[in-house]
Amino acid sequence: QVQLGESGGGLVETGGSLTLSCTASGPSVNKYAMAWYRQGPGEERKFVAYINWSGQRSLYADAVQGRFAISRNNADAKSTMHLQMDNLTPEDTGVYFCNFGGTVNLAADTYKPGPDYWGNGALVTVSS
């Protein structure tokens, strides 16, 4: 059984920065991809970024490319994923969810979220 814990988030002005973290705990968690999604007010949950099990491969949504950076640290039975968010705009406002164990299509360079493991969400609010 995998446990997910999120931290970070908060209120920041336009142009500011925030860092989100998500820790996955359980057997072999450092062998699986992880990702961030976000859900803005009145919107569907959308892909933000993913990182593969080793941390050597990542992909970003166009909306955050060049402003956000995803990383992870692996240890025994624990893996912590970070999302460094810079130059934030009001359009980045939303609840950010981490996802664990999704499927990576290397040919298409896409990530399909794992259905079973979602974090509780971290609220990010960017004021104008």
N, C-alpha and C positions, 0 to 999 in steps of 0.2 A: 504494500500500500504506500502510495506517494503522498506526502504532505507538502502543501505549498503555502508559503508565507510571503506577503508583500509588505513593502515599507516604502516610505517616501511620499511624494506628492505634496500638494499644498497650494498656496496662493502666491502668484508672482506677477510682476508687471511685464508688459510687452518688452521683448528683448532680453528678458532674464533667463536664468537657467535653473533646472531642477534635475535631480537624479532619483530614479526609481530602482528598487531592488526586489528581487524575487528569489527566495531560497526553496529549492526542492530537496526534500529529505526522504531517504528510502534506499532500498537496494538498487544498485546499478543506475542511479539517476544520472550519473555523469556519462552515460552511454546514449543519451537521448537528446534530440534537438529541443530547443525552447524558443518561445516567441512572445512578443507583446502585441496586443490588440487594444484598440480604444473605441469608446462609444461616446460620441458627442450628444448633446441635448437633442432629442427627437430623431436621432440617427440610428442606423444599424451598427453593430460592432464591426470594425474594420481592421485589417492587418496593418501593423506598423513596422515590425522588423522581426527577423528570426536569426538564430545563431545555431550552428550545428554543434554536435556533441563535444568537439575538441576546441571550439572557439575560433577555428581557422576559416570558417566560411560564414558569411552573413548576407542578408538581403534587406533592403529598405523599401518602404513605399515611397513613391515619387514625392509625396507631400512633405516627407521628413528628410529626404536624402540630403546630405551635406550639413544638416543641423543636429541630427541625433546620432549617437554612437552606442552600439550594443556590445556587450562583453560578458564574459562569464569566468568564474573561478571554480574549478572542480576539486573535490576532496573525496575522501572515503565516505560513501553513503550521503553525500551532500554536494549540491551544485548551486551556486549563487549567480544569478544573471542580473546585470545592471543595464540601465538605459540612461545615458547622459543626454539631456535635452538642453540645447542651447538656442539662443535667438528665438525664444518662444513667441508665438502670436496668439491672439484670441481664438483663432481657428484650431489651435491645439488643445483647447479646453475639452475636458471629458473625463470619463472614468477609464483608467488604464488597467487592463487585465493581463496577467501572465498566463501562458499556456505551456503545458509540458507534454512531451511525447508525441508531437505531431509527425506527419509524414513529409519527407522532403523529396521532391522530384528534381533530381539534379539536371536532367535534360531541359526541363522547362524553368528551372530555378524558381520553384514555387514551394510554399509550405501549406499543408493542409492541417488545420489544428487537430490535436488530439481531443476527442470528445469528452474524455473522462476527467481531465485535470485542468481546472481553471482556478486562478486565484480569486480572492474576494473583491479585488478591484481597489485602485488608489485614485482618489479624485485630484485632478490637476485643473486649476482655474487660472487663466491668464487674463489679467485685466488690461483694458485698452488705455 
